[in-house]
């Protein structure tokens, strides 16, 4: 029995090592494919004056080849990435091959993991050519044992040596880390949102004193932390007695008691919405209910305000494959070009500005195949099926 167990243990470990080795080889091969794709879609020097048409895109540092901007989307989808991640991935491959040749050679030889080489490439893209070469010489021989901290120290040493002005700018920027962040996508079902921040000491002391003073005027039966949170909300309105307007988009569903809160990836109870609306000094605006199945139309090119709202409520994000940008900041695209296609709800879909340009200036096409489904066809003929769920996830 012991021998059998040992044999099985050895087999499992051997298989695991073989799988890990195969994955590492495939990750390196994927970088080679990204480099080949960049070579197949070359660009010239970036022209910053062209804001709408296709621009040749700098995906790596100075001196590296540029890549045709609209070519990135198709490769990204082929490797399971969205366009932004694909841009970074292709840029890493170009940076390694053209500005970090020693590191690239070690990746090809299987001596350095592709993911670690990419970490170096992402940090050297902002360096001048000679600084990137310095990093390559310093890190390539030892990269397999380097920590992220060692990589960062080497990159910053090169920046200080070869680009002192940029190093000083980064030092000043890094010294200013103050922020106040609201985590809207982590709102709880009871309507609570996490908040975190870093403040200047003097500002923090002043805020703390103001919160203490306001909290002292509230119901003492409440825990002090609850009163401080309420006091912070009162500060947000400037005056506890002042009228305030809070814009919250909520959507009720016929088959659910809960209420969706747009752009927060959460749901709350109707009682929580009622509490928000009944809070003293709050202005409540009720907008007409939109029938999302109604086909609204206009003879004009630009959609009406009602159509725009209907599109946003039907499709909360850009409908390009893999894109997650919110539709409230997207363009309303005519699926069939105007005037051949009418400005009607069934012929409108939200596309973020980048993917709107991709659709307008390349051979990418798409058609609506259902109430919330689309089929996209790439310039090479590949099909991608997209379903945009209206419910918050």
N, C-alpha and C positions, 0 to 999 in steps of 0.2 A: 504493500500500500504506500509506504514512504517513497519508494522508488518511482511509483506511478505518479504520485503527487509532485515530486521533484521534476519529473519529465514534463508534466503538463505546465508547471510553473515556468520552466525554461522555454517551452514552446511559446507561451503567451508573451513572455518578455521579449523573446526574439522577434515575434510578429510585431509587437509594439514598436521595437526599434526600427524594424524594416519599414513600417508605416510612417514613422516620423521622418526617416531618411527620404522616403518617396515624396512626402509632403514638402520637405525642404527643397528637393529637386524641382518639383512642380512650381513652387513659389518663385524660384529663380527663373524657370522657363517662362513664367507669366510676365516677368520683367523684360525678358528678351522679346517677347511678343509685343509688349507695349512699345519698346524701342523700334521694332520693325514697323508698327503702325504709324509711329511718328515720322519715320523715314518715308512712308508711303503718302503722307499728307503734310508735306513741308510748307513752310510759310516764309515770308520775307520779314524785314524789320518792321516792328509794330508801328502803325500809324495811329497815334492817340487822338487825332482829329476826327477819325471815323467812329462815331458813337453807335450807329445803328447797323450799318452793313457789316459783313463778315470781316473780322480782323485776324491777322496772323497772330497767334497767341504765344507769348513767352511763358513757357511752363517750367523753365529752369533758369539758372543764373546767367549773368553776362557771358557772351561768347558761345553759348549753347544754341543749337538750332531751335527755331520757333516751329509751332505746329498750327495747322489750319484750325481755327477755333471750333467750327461746326463739325469737324470730324471726330471730336472727342466723345460726343454722346453715344455714337454707335458702338465704339469699342467699350465704353463703360458698361453699357447694357450687356454686351457679350460676356463680360467677366463678372456680372452680378453686382455692379456698382451704379450709383446715381452719377449724374454728370459731374458734380463737384468732386466727388471722391475719385472719379476717373481722371479728372484733370490733374489731381495731386499724384496719382499713381503713374501716369505717363510722364509727368514732370520729374518724378523720382528716377525713373529709368533713364531719361535724357540727361539728367544731372550726373548720375553715376557714370554713364558711358562717356560723356564728353568733358566732364570737369573733375571727376574722381576716378581716373582710370585704374589706379592701383587697387582701390577698394572694389571696383567693378570686376577686376580680374580675380580677386579672392572669392567673390560671390560665384563667378563662373566655375571656379575650381571646387566649389562646395566647402570652402574653408570658413566662410562668414555667412550667417543666415541673412536671407533677403530682407527680413523685417528690420534687422539691426542696421544694415546698410542704408535702408530707406530713412531711418532716423537721422543718420548723418546727412544724407542728401537734403532732407527737408530743412535742416539748419544751415546748410551752406549755400542755399539758393540766393540768399541776400548778400553774400560775400562777393567782393571783386575776384577776378580770375586768380591773381597771385595768392590771395588769402585762401581760396578753395584748394589750390595746389598744396599750400602749406599744411592744411588739415589732412589732405589725402596722404601726404608723406608721413605725417606724424601718427595717424590713426590706423592706416591700412595694415601694418604689420601686427598690431596688437588688438584690432577691433573685436576679435572673437572673445576677448576677455574684458573688454571695456564696459564700464557702467555708463548709464545715461549722464550722470554727473560729470564723468571724465570727458565724454563727448562734448558736452556743453562748455566745459572749461577750455577745451582745446579750440573750439569754434570762437569763443569770446576772446581768447588770447590772439588768435589770428586777426579778428576784427580790430582789436586794439593796435596791433602791429601794422596792419596794412590799410586800415581805414579808421584812423583815430576820430575823425569828425562823426562818423556814424556810431562809433562806440560811445561817444559822449552823449549823443542823442538817445541811444538806448538806455544809458545809465540814468538820464533824467526821466525817461518814460517809466523805467522800472521803479524809480523812487516814488512815483505817483500811482499808488495801487488803491486809492480810495474808491469805494463803490457801495451802492445799496441795491441789492438784487431781490426782485420778487419772482418766486418760482411758480409762475402761472400754471405750468403743466403738472404741478403737484398739489393742486387744490383738492382738499378732502371732500367727501360727500356731504359734510356738514358746513361747507363754505369757508374753511380755514385755509390760508395760504402761507407757506413758509417764507420768511424774510431773513436775509443775512447781509452783512456789510462790513466794511472796514472804514473807519473814520479818523480824521485828525484828532489828536487827544483833546485839544481845547474844544472842538466842536462836540466831541462825545460827552465831555463833562457838562457842557451847556444843555445838550439834549437830555441827558440823564436828570439834571435838575428840573427841567421843564416837565418831564414825564412824572417825576415824583410829585411836583406841585399839582398837576392835573389829576393824578391818581388819587391824591389825598382828598379831592372834592367828590369822588365817586362813592358808590355804595360800599361801606366798609365790610359788608358781609361777603363781598367777592374777594377771591384770592388776590394778593398784591400783583402777581404777574398778569392776571386777567385784566386788572385795572390799568396796568401800564400799557397793555396792548390796546385797550379801548382809548386810552389817552393819546397814543400814537395816531390812531385813526382820527381823533379830534384835531390833532395838529395838522393832519393832512388836509383838512377843510379850511385851515387858517383860523377858524373861530368856531367854538362848539355851538354857538347859537346861529351861525351863518347857514344860509340855504346851500345845499350842495347837490350836485348832479353826478351820479355814477352811471356810466354807460355799461350795461351788461346785456349781452345777447343770449337769451335763453330760448330753448325750443322744447315744447311739450310733444310727447308722442302718444298716439291713441292707445297703444298697447303697453304703455309703461306708466307707472305712477311717478317715476323720477323725472327730473327736468335736466336737459343737457345745457351746459354752459359753454358757449362757443369759444374756441381757441384755448381752452384750459385742459382738454382731455379728461374731463370729469363730469359727473352728474351730481345734482344736489336734490334735496327734498323740496316739495312745494312750500313747506313751512319756512325753509331757509330763504327762499325768494320773497315770501311774504314779510319776513323780518326785515330784509333789506329795504323793501318798499315802504314799510311802516316806520322806519327809523326817522326820528324828528329831523325836519329840515331837508329831507330828501325829495328831489323832484322826480316824479315817475312819468315816463312817456310811453304810451301804449301805441304800437304801430299796427296797422291792419294785418290780419293773417293772410299770407300768400299761399295760393294753391300751387304747389310745386309741379303739379301735372298739367297746369294750364299753359298753352302755347301763346305767350305774349308776343306781339309783333309790332314793328314800326316801319315806316317807309324810309326813315333816315338811316344813315350809316351807323351813327353812334346809338348804342342801346339806351333806353330810357332808364331813369333811376330805379323804377320798379323792376325792370328786366335785370339790371345789374344785381339788385338784391336777391332776386330769384336765382340767378346763376350762382352767387356766393353760397346761398343756403343749400342748393342742390349739390354743389361740388366744393367742399371746403379747402381743397388744395389744387395745385396745378395738375392737369390731367396727362402730362407727358409721363412716359414710363419711368418709375423710380423717383420722381420728383415729389418733395414734400412741402414746397413753399406754399404759404397760405394764399388762398384765392382773393382775400380782401385787398391785397397789394398787387394782384396780377392784372394782366390785360384780358379783356373780353375778346376772344378770337372768333372770327367767322369760320366755321369748319369748312363750308363751301364759300369760296371768296365772294364778297359783295361786288357787284350787284347780282351776279349769277345766283348766289345764295342770299336769301332775305335776312334781315336783322330780326330774327325770331328766336325764341327761347331754345327751340330744338336745333338751331344752327349756331348756338353760342356755347363756348366752353372757356374756362379760365386757363391761361398759359402765363407762367412767369415770364418776365421780359427776355431772359436768355432763350428759353425754349420757344417763345413766340418768334424770335429772330431765326432760330433753327428751322422752324416750320415755314417761315416766309421766304427765306433765302436759300434753302437747300431742297433736295428731293424727298425729304421726309413728308409723308402724308398720313392723314388719319380720317376715320369715319366713326360716327356714333352708331353703335350696334345695339344699344338698349338704353333704358332710362338713365343709368349711371355707368355704362360700359363703353369702351372705345377699342378700336383696333388700329394700331399704328404700323406703318410700313416704312422701313428704313431705306436709305439710298441703295443698299445692296439687296433689297428684297426680303429682309427678315421681318417677321411679324411679331408684334408684342401686344398682348391683350391686357387692358387696364380696366380695373373696376375701382371707382372712387366711392367709397362708402360714406354716406352722409352722416352716419352716427360717429360720435367721438370715440376715439380709441385711446 
